[in-house]
């Protein structure tokens, strides 16, 4: 997959990679150079709820999901 660097140095991460790697708005990436290559590493979220983002089944009520996360179900 290829992408073009914009005038302000921004790039778009292809959708397939974002989905596969769990990169969503607000995800923090750490950039570094290794042997002439640009490497981006996803920084693990500190928020306990973030690890469940997108994992809960659809059609469940928010209250039910929160009870399950809190272990009170």
N, C-alpha and C positions, 0 to 999 in steps of 0.2 A: 504494500500500500504506500502511496506517495501523497504528500501534501506540500503546499507552497507556503513559504514564510512571507507574511504580510509586511508592509512598510514599517510597522511598529514592532516587529519581531515576534508577532503572534503566529501560532499555527493551530490548525484544527486537528484534533485527534480523531481518526476515522471512527465512525459509529460502532463498527464491528469490534474494534479493539476496546473502546470504552465499555461496551456491554460485557465483553469477555473478562475484562480486568476489574470490573466494578467501579469504574471512574464515572462519577456523577458530579453535578454542580456542587461546589464546596469542597471537593476532594483536594487534598494538598499533595503536590508532587514535588519531590526533591530532585534537582538536576545536578549532574556532575559530568565531568569529562573523563573517559577511560580509553586510553590508547587511541586518541583522536576521534572517538565516537561520543556522541551526546547520549547520556543514559538518564532516563526519568524513572524514579522509583516512587511508588505510592506510599505515602506516610500513613501508618495505621491510625485510624480515628481513636481519639481518647473518649469519645462519647459512647457509653454502653449501648445506647439504642441504635447507633449507626451500624453496628455489625448485623442488625436484623433488617436493615433497609432493603426492601424488595423481596424479602424471604418469606413473609407471612402470606398465607393464602388469601385470595380475593374472596369477597363475599362475607367476610367476618366483620363483626361490629368492632369499632375502635375499643369500646370498653372490654370486650372479650379478649382482644389482642393485648391490651395493657395488663389484664389480670394474668394472662399466660406469661408475659414478660416478667411480671413481679413474683410469679410463683404462687399466686393465690387462687389458682384454678384447680 
